[in-house]
Amino acid sequence: MRFCFDSRQFTDQHTDSGKLAVVGENGEITWAEFESRVANFCTFFKSKGWDKLEFPVILYGHKQVEMIVAVYGLMQLQVPYIPADVIYPKNRVESIKQISKTNLIINCSDEELDFSDVSILSFRNNTLEILQEAEMILAAEKPADPLVYLIFTSGSTGEPKGVQISTEAVRDFTQWMREDFGFQPHDVFINIAVLSFDLSVYELMSFGAIGATLLLNSKTVSENPDLLMDRIQKYQGSIWVSTPSFSFIYSRIDEVSRLESIRYFLFCGELLPHSLAKTLVEKFPKAIVYNTYGPTEATVATTMIRIDEAVLEKHPVLPVGKSKPRSRIVIDRDEIVIVGKNVSLGYLNRPDLNVEKFITIDDERAFKTGDQGYLEDDVLFFKGRNDDQVKLHGFRIELNEITSVLNDLSFVLQAETIPLKRNGEVKKIVSLVQLKSGLEEHTDWKAEILEGLNRKLPYYMIPSDFKFIDKMPLNQNGKADKKMLEQIYLAKS
């Protein structure tokens, strides 16, 4: 079976109803059970008249099967949802509730929720139960292009921004997944990112569109390489989706037989280091490595390229690929602008930002990403975010360029470069470096790093200092945690 957006129902499509649909942290269900639970969910909502809700529903939980049942039920009902992981502080959930004006929270976790002026719905023994009831506001009619979900990202003012993704955008995304990536119904999507991070949309939407299996991995499992590899091996996970930072530790594991079921490595969210891609291509010759690029505001990703030996040999800095069908990339004064159906309808209740970031090009929606890049033969190369560019001693410096050179050094496993500021002004830049294991301890690795950087970078781009770390800290989205890195560096004495 697969989820069909056009008819909003499940249809038989190369999938055995007895095959696993979702494996969560709290159990697993087959496609037949999944279809039945989604149908029951929709019936319950319609009986309450909640299929006509005016405002989005917050889904609160962490990798439970019920989260996915609720997502697909709400999609069938054309009621938008907001994923809120349990790792969110309660005051952030409260802020999202206020901004979205939500009337309903579906609690898929075992945690008790204490929110006022909102109905709270919970799953008890696979049955929906109303734990708290408040006034529900219904819409007069549904829009022509209903929202599917809203992802809340951090805002510069401290208030999260709600990115609105519509049915047309999601339908366009899943068509791309079905037609251009080679995924099949027998595939098992390995979910690592929390569901409130848009990278998870890769697996969440694709498994249903293709009729595949979704393997959800809790934060506890994802942070333990042995547990994660055991789970991948047990369920024969075949499509790995993560940020490059998360996968570094797995690239150095010699027991590749534990991951031999993987057919695809799919990366997004950060620059893919040449050294990491090369290691994966060499260690997993039967797997395909995809590099992709795209912001939350353009429905997860917009470009894609397969990284093979030819690409590795040709490009020391890896490209992020060609634009997906029905979308295109425009470079405006070095800034990447995305045009197409996959572009968000804008930020929720932020007309000021919408005017600044969302524009129209040739009567199509377009988003000014704030990222820098350039095109060569229609292939996009990512140069970093505008805010990754700093000015020091009169020179404009791309921090990502320094990090890229560091990561290409043969003895470096992973590195990150950060600016240190005082009163808003950059005073110096430093790099934190995780070396590969098994290196000779007596070697002056700082000198080796300086020699490597001096071969590639001008003097004004050489960091003022380096600190060696045992493990790269990651944030909740699986990216290098730059705030934590700054704390680690400043605490070095």
C-alpha positions as CSV (number, residue, x, y, z in Angstrom):
1,M,0.0,0.0,0.0
2,R,1.1,3.6,-0.4
3,F,-0.4,6.9,0.7
4,C,-1.9,8.7,-2.2
5,F,-2.2,12.5,-1.8
6,D,-4.6,13.0,-4.7
7,S,-7.3,10.7,-3.3
8,R,-6.2,11.0,0.3
9,Q,-6.5,7.3,0.9
10,F,-4.3,4.2,1.0
11,T,-4.1,2.2,-2.3
12,D,-2.6,-1.2,-3.0
13,Q,0.8,-0.6,-4.6
14,H,3.4,-3.4,-4.6
15,T,3.1,-3.7,-0.8
16,D,2.1,-6.8,1.3
17,S,-0.4,-5.7,3.9
18,G,1.5,-8.0,6.4
19,K,4.7,-6.1,5.8
20,L,5.9,-3.7,8.5
21,A,4.9,-0.2,8.0
22,V,6.3,1.6,11.1
23,V,8.7,0.4,13.7
24,G,8.6,2.9,16.6
25,E,10.3,3.1,20.0
26,N,7.2,1.5,21.5
27,G,6.4,-1.3,19.0
28,E,5.8,-2.1,15.4
29,I,2.8,-2.3,13.1
30,T,2.1,-3.8,9.7
31,W,0.7,-1.9,6.8
32,A,-2.8,-3.5,7.4
33,E,-2.7,-2.3,11.0
34,F,-1.4,1.1,10.0
35,E,-4.2,1.6,7.5
36,S,-6.8,0.5,10.2
37,R,-5.4,2.8,12.8
38,V,-5.3,5.8,10.5
39,A,-8.9,5.0,9.4
40,N,-10.0,4.9,13.1
41,F,-8.2,8.1,13.8
42,C,-10.1,9.8,11.0
43,T,-13.4,8.4,12.1
44,F,-12.9,9.7,15.6
45,F,-12.0,13.2,14.4
46,K,-15.0,13.4,12.1
47,S,-17.3,12.3,14.8
48,K,-16.2,15.3,16.8
49,G,-16.3,17.6,13.9
50,W,-12.5,18.2,14.2
51,D,-11.8,17.5,10.5
52,K,-12.7,21.2,10.1
53,L,-10.3,22.7,12.6
54,E,-9.3,26.3,11.9
55,F,-5.9,26.1,13.5
56,P,-3.0,23.5,13.4
57,V,-2.8,20.6,15.8
58,I,0.4,20.1,17.9
59,L,1.7,16.5,17.9
60,Y,3.7,16.0,21.0
61,G,5.9,12.9,21.4
62,H,9.1,11.1,20.4
63,K,9.4,8.4,17.9
64,Q,6.2,6.6,18.9
65,V,4.1,4.7,16.3
66,E,1.2,6.9,17.3
67,M,3.0,10.0,16.0
68,I,3.0,8.5,12.5
69,V,-0.6,7.3,12.7
70,A,-1.6,10.9,13.7
71,V,0.5,12.5,10.9
72,Y,-1.1,10.4,8.3
73,G,-4.6,10.7,9.8
74,L,-4.3,14.5,9.8
75,M,-3.0,14.5,6.3
76,Q,-6.1,12.6,5.1
77,L,-8.3,15.0,7.0
78,Q,-6.4,18.0,5.6
79,V,-5.7,19.3,9.1
80,P,-2.2,20.8,9.4
81,Y,0.1,19.5,12.2
82,I,3.0,20.9,14.1
83,P,5.6,18.3,15.4
84,A,6.8,19.1,18.9
85,D,9.4,16.6,20.3
86,V,9.6,15.9,24.0
87,I,13.1,17.3,24.0
88,Y,11.5,20.7,23.6
89,P,11.2,22.7,26.8
90,K,7.6,23.1,27.8
91,N,7.9,26.9,27.5
92,R,8.8,26.5,23.8
93,V,5.8,24.3,23.2
94,E,3.7,27.0,25.0
95,S,5.2,29.7,22.7
96,I,4.4,27.6,19.6
97,K,0.8,27.0,20.9
98,Q,0.3,30.8,21.3
99,I,1.8,31.6,17.9
100,S,-0.2,29.0,16.1
101,K,-3.4,29.6,18.1
102,T,-3.8,25.8,18.3
103,N,-6.9,24.4,20.0
104,L,-5.7,20.8,20.2
105,I,-2.6,18.9,21.4
106,I,-2.3,15.2,20.7
107,N,0.0,13.7,23.3
108,C,1.7,10.6,22.0
109,S,4.1,10.3,24.9
110,D,3.7,9.1,28.5
111,E,4.4,12.6,29.8
112,E,1.7,14.6,31.6
113,L,1.0,17.9,29.8
114,D,-0.2,21.0,31.7
115,F,-1.5,23.5,29.1
116,S,-4.5,25.7,29.5
117,D,-7.1,26.8,27.0
118,V,-6.5,23.8,24.8
119,S,-8.0,20.3,24.3
120,I,-5.6,17.4,24.9
121,L,-6.0,14.1,23.2
122,S,-4.0,11.0,24.1
123,F,-3.6,7.4,22.8
124,R,-4.6,4.8,25.4
125,N,-4.3,1.2,24.3
126,N,-4.6,2.3,20.7
127,T,-7.7,4.2,21.5
128,L,-8.0,8.0,21.4
129,E,-9.1,9.5,24.7
130,I,-9.9,13.2,25.5
131,L,-8.0,14.1,28.6
132,Q,-8.9,17.8,28.6
133,E,-11.5,19.6,26.5
134,A,-11.6,23.3,25.5
135,E,-13.5,25.3,22.9
136,M,-12.6,24.2,19.4
137,I,-12.7,26.7,16.6
138,L,-13.8,25.4,13.2
139,A,-13.1,26.8,9.8
140,A,-15.8,27.8,7.4
141,E,-14.0,26.1,4.5
142,K,-10.7,24.6,3.6
143,P,-8.2,26.6,1.4
144,A,-7.5,25.5,-2.1
145,D,-4.0,24.4,-1.1
146,P,-4.3,23.2,2.5
147,L,-1.3,23.2,4.8
148,V,0.2,19.7,5.6
149,Y,2.6,20.7,8.4
150,L,4.4,23.6,10.1
151,I,8.0,23.3,11.3
152,F,9.1,25.8,13.8
153,T,12.7,27.0,13.4
154,S,14.7,29.4,15.6
155,G,14.2,33.1,15.1
156,S,16.7,35.9,15.5
157,T,14.4,37.6,18.0
158,G,14.2,34.5,20.2
159,E,10.7,33.7,19.0
160,P,10.4,30.6,16.9
161,K,9.2,31.0,13.2
162,G,6.5,28.7,11.8
163,V,7.3,27.5,8.3
164,Q,4.1,26.6,6.4
165,I,4.3,23.7,4.0
166,S,1.3,23.1,1.8
167,T,-0.2,20.0,0.1
168,E,1.1,21.0,-3.3
169,A,4.7,21.3,-1.9
170,V,4.5,17.9,-0.1
171,R,3.0,16.2,-3.2
172,D,5.8,17.6,-5.3
173,F,8.4,16.4,-2.9
174,T,7.1,12.8,-2.7
175,Q,6.9,12.7,-6.5
176,W,10.6,13.5,-6.6
177,M,11.3,10.8,-4.0
178,R,9.3,8.2,-6.0
179,E,10.7,9.0,-9.4
180,D,14.3,10.1,-9.1
181,F,16.0,8.4,-6.1
182,G,15.5,4.7,-6.9
183,F,13.7,3.9,-3.7
184,Q,11.5,0.8,-3.7
185,P,8.7,-0.6,-1.5
186,H,11.1,-3.2,0.0
187,D,13.3,-0.4,1.4
188,V,13.5,0.5,5.1
189,F,14.0,4.2,5.8
190,I,16.3,4.7,8.8
191,N,15.0,7.7,10.8
192,I,17.5,9.5,13.0
193,A,16.4,13.1,13.2
194,V,13.7,14.1,15.6
195,L,10.3,14.6,14.0
196,S,10.4,18.3,14.8
197,F,13.4,18.7,12.5
198,D,12.5,19.0,8.8
199,L,15.2,16.4,7.8
200,S,12.8,13.7,9.2
201,V,10.3,14.6,6.4
202,Y,12.5,12.7,4.0
203,E,11.6,9.4,5.7
204,L,8.2,10.4,7.1
205,M,6.6,11.3,3.8
206,S,8.6,9.0,1.5
207,F,7.9,5.7,3.2
208,G,4.1,6.3,2.8
209,A,4.4,7.5,-0.8
210,I,6.4,4.5,-1.8
211,G,4.8,1.9,0.4
212,A,8.1,1.1,2.2
213,T,8.9,0.8,6.0
214,L,9.8,3.5,8.4
215,L,12.3,2.6,11.2
216,L,12.1,5.2,13.9
217,N,15.1,5.5,16.3
218,S,14.8,7.2,19.6
219,K,17.4,9.7,20.9
220,T,18.8,7.1,23.2
221,V,19.3,4.6,20.4
222,S,20.7,7.3,18.0
223,E,23.3,8.4,20.5
224,N,24.6,4.8,21.0
225,P,26.3,3.4,17.8
226,D,26.0,-0.2,19.0
227,L,22.3,0.1,19.7
228,L,21.6,1.9,16.4
229,M,23.7,-0.6,14.3
230,D,21.9,-3.5,16.0
231,R,18.5,-2.0,15.2
232,I,19.5,-1.4,11.5
233,Q,20.8,-4.9,11.2
234,K,17.7,-6.4,12.9
235,Y,15.2,-4.6,10.6
236,Q,17.5,-4.5,7.5
237,G,17.5,-0.7,7.3
238,S,18.4,0.3,3.7
239,I,18.1,4.1,3.4
240,W,20.3,6.1,5.8
241,V,19.2,9.8,6.2
242,S,21.2,12.2,8.4
243,T,23.4,15.2,8.6
244,P,27.0,14.6,7.8
245,S,28.0,15.5,11.4
246,F,26.0,12.6,12.7
247,S,27.5,10.0,10.4
248,F,31.2,10.7,11.0
249,I,31.4,8.1,13.8
250,Y,30.0,5.4,11.6
251,S,32.4,6.2,8.8
252,R,35.3,4.9,10.9
253,I,33.6,1.7,12.0
254,D,35.4,-1.3,10.5
255,E,32.5,-3.8,11.1
256,V,30.8,-2.7,7.9
257,S,28.9,-6.1,7.8
258,R,26.6,-4.7,10.5
259,L,25.5,-2.0,8.0
260,E,25.6,-4.1,4.8
261,S,21.8,-3.7,4.4
262,I,22.2,0.0,3.6
263,R,21.6,0.7,-0.1
264,Y,21.6,4.5,0.1
265,F,23.3,7.2,2.2
266,L,21.3,10.5,1.9
267,F,22.8,13.7,3.4
268,C,21.3,17.1,4.0
269,G,21.6,20.0,6.4
270,E,25.3,20.7,6.3
271,L,28.3,20.7,3.9
272,L,29.2,17.1,3.1
273,P,33.0,16.8,3.6
274,H,35.0,15.3,0.8
275,S,36.8,12.9,3.2
276,L,33.5,11.6,4.6
277,A,32.0,10.9,1.2
278,K,35.2,9.3,0.0
279,T,35.3,6.9,3.0
280,L,31.6,5.9,2.5
281,V,32.1,5.3,-1.2
282,E,35.1,3.1,-0.5
283,K,33.6,1.2,2.5
284,F,30.2,0.7,1.0
285,P,30.8,0.1,-2.7
286,K,27.2,-1.4,-3.2
287,A,25.6,1.7,-1.7
288,I,24.7,5.0,-3.4
289,V,25.7,8.3,-1.7
290,Y,23.4,11.2,-2.3
291,N,24.3,14.8,-1.4
292,T,21.3,17.2,-1.2
293,Y,20.6,20.8,-0.3
294,G,17.6,22.8,0.8
295,P,16.1,24.8,3.6
296,T,13.0,24.1,5.7
297,E,11.3,26.8,3.6
298,A,11.6,24.8,0.4
299,T,10.2,21.5,1.7
300,V,13.4,19.7,3.0
301,A,15.6,19.7,-0.1
302,T,15.7,21.1,-3.6
303,T,18.9,19.7,-5.2
304,M,20.5,16.3,-5.4
305,I,23.6,14.7,-6.8
306,R,25.0,11.2,-6.6
307,I,28.5,11.2,-5.2
308,D,30.7,8.6,-6.8
309,E,34.4,8.2,-7.6
310,A,34.2,10.4,-10.7
311,V,32.6,13.3,-8.7
312,L,35.1,12.8,-5.9
313,E,38.0,13.0,-8.3
314,K,36.7,16.1,-10.1
315,H,35.5,18.2,-7.1
316,P,37.7,18.8,-4.0
317,V,34.7,20.6,-2.6
318,L,31.6,18.6,-3.3
319,P,28.6,20.1,-5.2
320,V,25.1,19.8,-3.8
321,G,23.6,18.9,-7.2
322,K,21.0,19.9,-9.8
323,S,17.6,21.3,-9.0
324,K,14.7,18.9,-8.6
325,P,12.1,18.9,-11.4
326,R,9.5,21.6,-11.3
327,S,11.9,23.9,-9.3
328,R,14.9,25.9,-10.2
329,I,17.8,27.7,-8.6
330,V,18.6,31.4,-9.2
331,I,21.8,33.1,-8.0
332,D,21.2,36.7,-7.1
333,R,24.3,38.5,-6.0
334,D,25.8,35.2,-4.7
335,E,22.6,34.4,-2.8
336,I,20.8,31.2,-3.6
337,V,17.1,31.8,-4.4
338,I,14.8,28.8,-4.8
339,V,11.8,29.0,-7.2
340,G,9.0,26.5,-7.5
341,K,6.1,24.6,-6.1
342,N,8.2,23.3,-3.2
343,V,8.5,26.8,-1.7
344,S,6.7,27.4,1.6
345,L,3.6,29.6,1.7
346,G,5.6,31.8,4.2
347,Y,6.1,32.1,7.9
348,L,3.0,31.9,10.1
349,N,1.8,35.4,11.2
350,R,5.1,37.1,10.1
351,P,4.2,39.5,7.3
352,D,7.4,41.5,8.0
353,L,9.6,38.5,7.3
354,N,7.5,37.2,4.5
355,V,8.0,40.5,2.6
356,E,11.8,40.2,3.1
357,K,12.3,36.5,2.3
358,F,9.4,35.3,0.1
359,I,9.1,36.9,-3.4
360,T,7.6,36.0,-6.8
361,I,9.7,35.2,-9.9
362,D,7.8,34.6,-13.2
363,D,4.5,34.2,-11.2
364,E,6.0,31.4,-9.1
365,R,6.8,31.4,-5.4
366,A,10.5,32.0,-4.5
367,F,12.5,32.0,-1.3
368,K,15.7,34.0,-0.6
369,T,17.7,31.5,1.4
370,G,20.4,33.6,2.9
371,D,22.8,31.0,1.6
372,Q,25.7,31.7,-0.8
373,G,26.4,29.6,-3.8
374,Y,27.2,29.4,-7.5
375,L,26.2,27.3,-10.5
376,E,28.4,25.4,-12.9
377,D,26.6,23.6,-15.7
378,D,23.4,23.9,-13.7
379,V,25.1,22.1,-10.8
380,L,24.9,24.1,-7.5
381,F,27.9,24.6,-5.2
382,F,27.1,25.7,-1.7
383,K,29.5,28.3,-0.2
384,G,27.9,28.8,3.2
385,R,25.3,30.9,4.9
386,N,25.6,34.7,4.8
387,D,25.9,34.6,8.6
388,D,28.8,32.2,8.3
389,Q,30.8,35.0,6.8
390,V,32.7,37.1,9.3
391,K,34.8,40.2,9.0
392,L,38.2,40.1,10.8
393,H,41.0,42.7,10.5
394,G,39.2,44.1,7.4
395,F,39.0,40.7,5.6
396,R,35.8,38.8,4.8
397,I,36.3,35.2,5.9
398,E,34.1,32.2,5.1
399,L,34.2,29.9,8.2
400,N,32.9,27.0,6.2
401,E,35.9,27.2,3.9
402,I,38.3,26.8,6.8
403,T,36.3,23.9,8.2
404,S,36.3,22.2,4.7
405,V,40.1,22.4,4.5
406,L,40.4,21.0,8.0
407,N,38.1,18.1,7.3
408,D,40.1,17.2,4.2
409,L,43.3,16.6,6.3
410,S,44.0,12.9,6.4
411,F,44.4,12.8,10.2
412,V,41.3,14.8,11.0
413,L,38.0,13.0,11.7
414,Q,35.8,16.1,12.1
415,A,36.4,19.8,12.7
416,E,34.4,23.0,13.1
417,T,35.4,26.7,13.0
418,I,33.7,29.3,15.1
419,P,34.0,33.1,15.7
420,L,34.6,34.5,19.1
421,K,32.9,37.9,19.6
422,R,33.0,40.8,22.0
423,N,30.3,43.4,21.9
424,G,29.1,42.0,18.7
425,E,32.5,42.2,16.9
426,V,34.5,39.2,15.9
427,K,37.8,39.3,17.8
428,K,39.3,36.0,16.5
429,I,38.3,32.7,14.9
430,V,39.2,29.3,16.4
431,S,38.8,25.7,15.3
432,L,37.9,22.7,17.4
433,V,39.2,19.4,16.0
434,Q,38.5,15.7,16.6
435,L,41.5,13.6,15.4
436,K,41.1,10.1,14.0
437,S,41.8,7.3,16.4
438,G,45.0,5.4,16.5
439,L,47.3,8.3,15.7
440,E,50.8,8.7,17.2
441,E,50.6,10.7,20.4
442,H,54.0,12.3,20.2
443,T,53.3,14.1,16.9
444,D,52.7,17.8,17.1
445,W,49.3,17.8,15.5
446,K,48.8,21.5,15.8
447,A,51.9,22.1,13.7
448,E,50.6,19.5,11.2
449,I,47.3,21.3,11.0
450,L,48.9,24.7,10.4
451,E,51.1,23.2,7.7
452,G,48.0,21.8,6.0
453,L,46.0,25.0,6.2
454,N,48.9,27.2,5.0
455,R,49.0,25.1,1.8
456,K,45.4,26.0,1.0
457,L,44.4,29.2,2.7
458,P,45.7,32.8,2.9
459,Y,47.3,33.9,6.1
460,Y,44.3,36.0,7.3
461,M,42.1,32.9,7.2
462,I,44.3,30.8,9.5
463,P,42.5,30.4,12.9
464,S,44.1,32.0,15.9
465,D,43.9,28.8,18.0
466,F,43.0,25.2,17.9
467,K,41.5,22.9,20.5
468,F,41.4,19.1,20.3
469,I,38.2,17.4,21.4
470,D,37.3,13.8,22.0
471,K,33.8,14.1,20.4
472,M,32.0,16.6,18.3
473,P,28.9,17.9,20.2
474,L,25.7,17.8,18.2
475,N,22.6,19.7,18.7
476,Q,19.1,18.2,18.6
477,N,19.0,18.4,14.8
478,G,22.2,16.4,14.4
479,K,24.4,19.3,13.4
480,A,27.6,20.5,15.1
481,D,26.5,22.5,18.2
482,K,28.4,25.8,17.8
483,K,27.2,27.3,21.0
484,M,28.5,24.2,22.9
485,L,31.8,24.4,21.0
486,E,32.2,28.0,22.1
487,Q,31.7,26.9,25.7
488,I,34.1,24.1,25.4
489,Y,36.8,26.4,23.9
490,L,36.3,29.1,26.5
491,A,36.5,26.6,29.3
492,K,39.8,25.2,28.1
493,S,41.9,26.7,30.9
